Amino acid sequence: MPLIKSISGIRGTIGGKTGENLTPVDVVKFAAAYGTWLKRKLNKGNLKIVIGRDARISGQMISDLVSSTLQGVGIDVIDLGLSTTPTVEIMVPYLSAAGGIIITASHNPKQWNALKLLNSKGEFISDQEGKELLTIAENEDFDFVEVDKLGCYEKEENAIELHIDKILQLSLVDVESIQKAQFKIVVDAVNSTGGISVVPLLKKLGVEVIEMYCTPTGDFPHNPEPLEVNLDDIMKRVPSEKADLGIVVDPDVDRLAFICEDGSMFGEEYTLVAVADYVLSETPSTTVSNLSSSRALHDIAKKYNQEYQASAVGEVNVVSKMKEIHALIGGEGNGGIIYPELHYGRDSLVGIALFLSYLSKKKASVKELRNLYPTYFMGKKKIDLSPEINTDLILKKLEDQYKNEDIKTYDGLKIDFSNSWVHLRKSNTEPIIRIYTEAYTQQEADQLADRFIKEIKKIS
């Protein structure tokens, strides 16, 4: 698979040729570029960077390379070891670090790994910052230090515990109510760091935990993306154990999915919807998700007479919009909860605590809670185009064609109809237009996508 370099980091499969896969040479180049960029940007000595990794098999090797390289550019390293993406994000400002590197390929299979890059706030670096860093990497314009100025290395082994304690102290996390509910929950942590974070959190909340794949070996028992097609085991286990619900996280614990007591999916789009319902019921505010997320969050905001706004796709864009309009809850429809009272990053752990607080207060089953929300169905398709076709021109023609509808053009083209929507986004790396749709039935969502595929072909 190709090595993917983007503003947010570097991603690829382990092994193969330098520049084509994620090899040790590529890891060193990118870590050196990040360290060099930070030193030039901040223009001061004694910088420290927090690193942490999920449990995938290549994680320790990549971590050692990153750590040694950062020391080589004169930066001190604080290594959290096995950790979660939100934990690293929280620890960067807590430890007054200049930045952070998360070693994880998120929901990708075990042959993948990646470096995700954070600023001093523990948030993903911006588009412009990422471009500056990529330039340094491409030019191999690194600043390595002399022997007396090498960075130091230390371990921090209590980061997840500190993360959990911060969650338990949040005003909307009702520990007593959750403990009284005596929940029985099945957890699928896909043999990664959810096993050492989700499980301890639940036990502190007085939950009876049934563990599935909670040993952080990195040997994923199924495709680690928390989608229904990959979750047959836990969907059977929850009703067989007579559990109240199931919890599924991806390898780095920033995406969260729930299983109802009857074994059905709560729906990854509805993780954010339910948590937002609770947060807005206690602290009314604006809400944010991205353009490709369900309309259901808009419905929840409307229920509380609050404003909803959609950002461009990408966590950094959601965070930027949340800050702009002072939203107290937001996230992405892939099960990503962003709760700024804790930090500006997708966090399954805080999502679990808020969801269980709401569930315990409502005294409802998970299925009953799901039935309170409108049901939408989403379609996701793509159309391959020949390289010479101008995708921007296609989107402009469609924009003109649907100018009387509610349209947004700051991230591709989104057209909101009265009972459905379509979002068209071009790929930055290949001649493809991705088509996302939502409607009241799966058939309508798929038909809407097919309709736009035909329209694009006609235009092109």
C-alpha positions in Angstrom: 0.0 0.0 0.0 1.2 3.6 -0.7 2.7 5.8 2.0 0.2 8.5 2.7 1.6 11.8 3.8 -1.0 14.4 4.9 -1.2 17.5 7.0 -2.2 15.4 10.0 0.7 12.9 9.9 2.1 9.9 8.0 0.3 6.6 7.4 1.2 3.3 5.7 1.7 -0.4 5.9 4.8 -1.9 7.6 7.6 -3.2 5.4 8.4 -2.8 1.8 10.4 0.0 0.1 11.3 3.4 1.5 8.9 6.1 0.4 6.3 3.5 -0.7 5.4 2.0 2.7 5.9 2.9 6.3 9.5 1.9 6.8 11.9 2.8 9.6 13.5 5.3 7.3 10.2 7.1 6.7 9.4 7.1 10.4 12.8 8.7 11.2 12.4 11.3 8.5 8.9 12.3 9.6 9.8 12.4 13.4 12.9 14.5 12.6 10.8 16.9 10.5 8.2 17.3 13.3 10.9 17.9 15.9 12.8 20.3 13.7 9.6 22.2 12.9 8.6 22.5 16.6 12.0 23.8 17.6 12.0 26.4 14.8 8.4 27.4 15.5 8.9 27.8 19.3 12.5 29.0 19.1 13.4 27.9 22.6 15.4 25.1 24.2 14.3 22.3 26.6 11.3 21.2 24.6 9.5 18.0 25.6 7.1 15.9 23.6 4.7 13.3 24.8 4.4 10.0 22.8 2.0 7.1 23.2 0.9 4.1 21.1 -2.0 1.7 20.6 -1.3 -2.0 20.9 -0.7 -2.9 17.3 2.2 -5.3 16.7 4.5 -2.7 15.1 3.9 -0.1 17.8 7.0 -0.7 20.0 9.3 -0.6 17.0 7.8 2.6 15.7 7.8 4.2 19.2 11.5 3.4 19.7 12.4 5.0 16.3 10.3 8.1 17.1 11.8 8.5 20.6 15.4 8.1 19.5 14.9 10.5 16.6 13.3 13.2 18.8 16.2 12.9 21.2 18.5 13.3 18.2 17.1 16.7 17.4 17.5 17.7 21.1 14.0 17.1 22.4 13.1 15.4 25.7 10.6 12.5 25.3 7.9 11.5 27.8 6.7 8.0 26.8 3.2 7.0 27.9 3.8 3.5 26.4 0.5 1.7 25.7 -2.1 4.5 25.7 -5.1 5.9 23.9 -5.3 8.9 21.5 -7.4 11.0 23.9 -5.0 10.2 26.8 -2.0 11.5 24.9 -4.0 14.6 23.9 -4.8 15.3 27.6 -1.3 14.7 28.8 0.4 17.1 26.4 -0.9 20.3 28.2 -1.0 18.5 31.6 2.8 17.9 31.3 3.4 21.4 29.7 4.8 19.7 26.6 5.4 21.4 23.3 3.5 18.7 21.4 2.7 15.0 21.1 2.9 12.1 18.7 0.3 9.3 18.8 1.5 6.1 17.2 -1.7 4.5 15.8 -3.4 3.8 12.6 -6.7 4.2 14.3 -9.3 1.8 12.8 -7.0 0.4 10.1 -6.0 -3.3 10.1 -2.9 -4.5 12.0 -0.4 -4.2 9.0 -0.9 -0.4 9.2 0.6 2.2 11.5 0.8 5.9 11.6 2.1 9.0 13.4 -0.5 11.6 14.4 0.8 15.0 15.4 -0.4 17.3 18.2 0.4 20.9 19.1 1.0 22.2 22.7 -2.7 22.2 23.4 -2.9 18.5 22.7 -4.9 19.2 19.5 -4.1 18.1 15.9 -1.8 20.5 14.1 -3.4 22.9 11.5 -3.4 22.6 7.8 -0.8 25.3 7.4 1.5 23.7 10.1 1.2 20.4 8.4 2.3 21.8 5.1 5.3 23.4 6.7 6.3 20.1 8.3 5.9 18.2 5.0 8.2 20.6 3.3 10.9 20.0 5.9 10.4 16.2 5.5 10.6 16.4 1.7 13.7 18.5 1.7 15.3 16.4 4.6 16.0 19.8 6.2 16.6 18.5 9.7 18.4 20.1 12.7 20.2 17.3 14.6 22.1 18.3 17.7 25.6 17.5 19.1 26.1 14.8 21.7 26.0 17.1 24.7 22.5 18.4 23.7 20.7 15.1 23.0 17.2 14.9 24.5 16.4 12.9 27.6 13.9 10.0 27.9 11.4 9.2 30.6 8.3 7.0 31.1 5.0 8.1 32.5 2.9 5.1 33.6 -0.1 6.7 35.2 -1.6 8.7 32.3 -4.7 6.5 31.7 -5.5 6.6 35.5 -5.2 10.4 35.4 -7.4 10.5 32.4 -10.1 8.4 34.1 -9.9 10.5 37.2 -10.5 13.7 35.2 -13.6 12.1 33.7 -15.0 11.1 37.0 -14.7 14.7 38.3 -16.8 16.1 35.4 -20.0 17.7 36.6 -22.2 15.8 34.1 -20.7 12.4 34.9 -23.1 11.1 37.6 -20.9 8.4 39.2 -23.5 7.7 42.0 -26.3 7.2 39.5 -24.3 4.8 37.4 -23.2 2.8 40.4 -26.8 2.5 41.5 -27.9 1.2 38.1 -25.6 -1.8 38.4 -25.0 -2.1 34.7 -23.7 -5.3 33.2 -21.7 -4.5 30.1 -19.8 -6.5 27.4 -16.7 -4.8 26.1 -14.9 -5.5 22.8 -11.6 -3.7 22.9 -10.2 -5.5 19.7 -7.1 -6.5 21.7 -5.8 -3.0 22.0 -5.7 -0.3 24.6 -9.4 -0.1 25.2 -8.7 -3.1 27.4 -6.5 -1.0 29.8 -8.7 2.1 29.6 -12.4 1.3 29.1 -12.4 -1.6 31.5 -10.8 0.3 34.4 -13.2 3.2 33.8 -16.2 0.9 33.9 -15.0 -0.8 37.1 -14.6 2.6 38.8 -18.2 3.3 37.8 -19.3 0.1 39.5 -20.1 -1.8 36.3 -20.0 -5.6 36.0 -17.7 -6.0 33.0 -17.6 -9.0 30.6 -14.4 -8.7 28.6 -14.0 -9.6 25.0 -10.6 -9.2 23.3 -9.4 -6.9 26.1 -5.7 -8.1 26.2 -3.6 -5.5 24.4 -1.6 -7.9 22.1 -2.4 -6.0 18.9 -3.5 -9.2 17.3 -7.0 -7.8 16.2 -9.6 -10.7 16.2 -11.6 -8.9 13.5 -11.5 -5.9 11.3 -11.0 -3.1 14.0 -13.3 -0.5 12.5 -16.4 -0.5 14.8 -19.0 -1.1 12.1 -21.9 -3.6 12.3 -20.3 -5.9 9.6 -17.3 -6.5 11.9 -19.2 -6.9 15.2 -21.0 -10.2 14.9 -19.3 -11.7 18.1 -20.4 -9.0 20.5 -23.8 -8.6 18.9 -24.4 -12.3 19.9 -22.7 -12.1 23.2 -24.7 -9.2 24.7 -28.1 -10.9 24.6 -26.6 -14.3 25.6 -25.1 -12.7 28.7 -28.3 -10.8 29.4 -26.2 -7.7 29.5 -27.5 -4.2 29.5 -25.4 -3.2 26.6 -22.2 -3.7 24.7 -19.4 -1.2 24.2 -17.0 -1.3 21.2 -14.0 0.9 20.6 -11.4 1.1 17.9 -7.7 0.4 18.6 -6.8 3.9 19.8 -10.1 4.5 21.6 -11.4 7.6 19.9 -14.4 5.9 18.2 -17.2 4.5 20.2 -20.1 2.2 19.3 -22.9 0.7 21.4 -24.8 -2.5 21.2 -28.4 -2.7 22.5 -29.5 -5.3 24.9 -31.1 -7.3 22.1 -27.9 -7.5 20.2 -28.8 -4.8 17.6 -26.6 -1.9 16.8 -27.4 1.4 18.5 -25.8 3.0 15.4 -22.4 4.7 15.3 -24.1 8.0 14.1 -26.3 7.9 17.2 -23.4 7.7 19.7 -23.0 11.5 19.4 -26.7 12.1 19.1 -27.4 10.4 22.5 -24.5 12.1 24.3 -25.5 15.5 22.9 -29.1 14.9 24.0 -27.9 14.5 27.6 -25.4 17.4 27.5 -27.9 19.8 26.0 -30.6 18.7 28.5 -28.2 19.8 31.3 -26.2 22.6 29.6 -27.9 24.1 26.5 -25.5 25.2 23.8 -24.7 25.1 20.1 -23.6 21.8 18.6 -21.3 20.8 15.8 -20.6 17.8 13.6 -19.2 17.5 10.1 -21.1 17.8 6.8 -21.2 14.0 6.4 -22.7 13.3 9.8 -26.4 12.5 10.4 -29.1 15.1 10.4 -30.2 13.6 13.7 -27.9 15.9 15.7 -29.6 18.9 14.0 -32.9 17.5 15.3 -31.6 17.2 18.8 -30.3 20.8 18.8 -33.7 21.9 17.5 -35.4 20.0 20.3 -33.6 22.3 22.8 -34.0 25.5 20.6 -30.2 25.5 20.0 -28.2 26.2 16.9 -26.5 23.4 15.0 -23.6 24.0 12.6 -21.7 21.7 10.3 -18.0 21.9 9.8 -15.8 20.5 7.0 -14.9 16.9 7.4 -12.0 16.2 9.7 -11.5 16.4 13.5 -9.4 19.6 13.3 -12.3 21.3 11.4 -14.9 20.2 13.9 -12.8 21.5 16.8 -12.2 24.8 15.0 -16.0 25.3 14.5 -16.8 24.3 18.1 -14.4 26.9 19.4 -15.8 29.5 17.0 -19.4 29.1 18.1 -18.6 28.0 21.7 -20.2 24.6 21.4 -20.2 22.4 24.6 -20.7 19.2 22.6 -19.7 18.1 19.2 -18.0 15.4 17.2 -18.2 13.2 14.2 -20.8 10.6 13.0 -18.3 7.8 13.2 -18.7 7.6 17.0 -16.3 10.4 17.8 -17.4 12.4 20.9 -15.7 15.8 21.6 -16.5 17.3 25.0 -14.5 20.5 25.5 -14.9 20.5 29.3 -12.4 17.7 29.3 -10.4 18.5 26.1 -10.9 19.2 22.4 -10.5 15.7 20.9 -12.5 12.6 20.1 -12.7 10.6 23.3 -14.5 7.3 23.8 -13.9 7.3 27.5 -15.7 10.5 28.2 -18.4 9.4 25.8 -19.0 6.2 27.8 -19.2 8.1 31.1 -21.7 10.7 29.7 -23.8 8.0 28.0 -24.1 5.9 31.1 -24.9 8.9 33.2 -27.8 9.7 30.8 -28.9 6.0 30.6 -29.0 5.7 34.4 -30.9 8.9 34.9 -33.5 8.0 32.2 -33.9 4.6 33.8 -34.4 3.3 30.2 -32.9 0.4 28.3 -30.5 1.2 25.5 -33.1 0.1 23.0 -35.7 2.3 24.5 -33.2 5.2 24.4 -32.4 4.5 20.7 -36.1 4.5 19.8 -36.5 8.1 21.1 -34.5 9.3 18.1 -35.5 9.7 14.5 -34.2 6.9 12.2 -32.1 7.9 9.2 -30.3 5.7 6.8 -27.0 6.6 5.1 -25.5 5.6 1.8 -21.8 5.8 0.9 -20.7 5.3 -2.7 -18.0 6.6 -5.0 -17.6 7.2 -8.7 -14.2 6.7 -10.5 -13.4 9.3 -13.1 -10.7 9.4 -15.7 -7.6 11.5 -14.7 -8.2 14.2 -17.2 -11.7 15.1 -15.9 -12.0 18.3 -13.9 -13.8 17.3 -10.7 -14.0 20.9 -9.5 -15.9 21.8 -12.7 -18.3 18.9 -12.2 -19.1 20.1 -8.6 -19.6 23.7 -9.9 -22.0 22.5 -12.5 -24.0 20.6 -9.9 -23.9 23.6 -7.6 -25.5 25.8 -10.4 -28.0 23.1 -11.1 -29.2 23.0 -7.5 -28.8 26.6 -6.6 -32.3 26.8 -5.3 -31.7 24.2 -2.7 -29.9 24.6 0.6 -26.3 24.1 -0.5 -22.8 24.3 1.2 -19.6 24.5 -0.7 -16.8 24.8 1.8 -16.0 21.1 1.7 -17.0 19.7 -1.7 -20.8 20.2 -2.3 -23.6 19.4 0.1 -27.2 19.7 -1.0 -29.8 19.6 1.7 -33.3 18.5 0.5 -36.4 18.6 2.7 -36.2 14.8 3.5 -32.6 13.9 2.5 -29.2 15.2 1.7 -26.2 14.4 -0.5 -22.6 15.3 0.1 -20.1 15.1 -2.7 -16.4 15.3 -1.9 -13.5 14.8 -4.3 -10.4 12.8 -3.4 -7.1 14.7 -3.1 -5.1 11.7 -4.2 -7.1 10.1 -7.0 -9.8 10.9 -9.6 -12.7 9.9 -7.4 -15.8 11.7 -6.1 -17.2 10.2 -2.9 -20.9 10.4 -2.5 -22.6 10.4 1.0 -26.3 10.4 1.3 -29.0 10.2 4.1 -32.7 9.6 3.9 -35.6 8.1 5.9 -35.0 4.6 4.3 -31.9 2.8 3.1 -33.5 2.4 -0.3 -34.1 6.2 -0.6 -30.5 6.9 0.5 -29.1 4.4 -2.1 -31.3 5.7 -4.8 -30.2 9.3 -4.1 -26.6 8.2 -4.4 -27.3 6.4 -7.7 -29.1 9.4 -9.0 -26.1 11.6 -8.5 -23.7 9.0 -10.0 -25.8 9.2 -13.2 -25.8 13.0 -13.1 -22.1 13.1 -12.7 -21.6 10.7 -15.6 -23.9 12.8 -17.7 -21.9 16.0 -16.9 -18.5 14.5 -17.3 
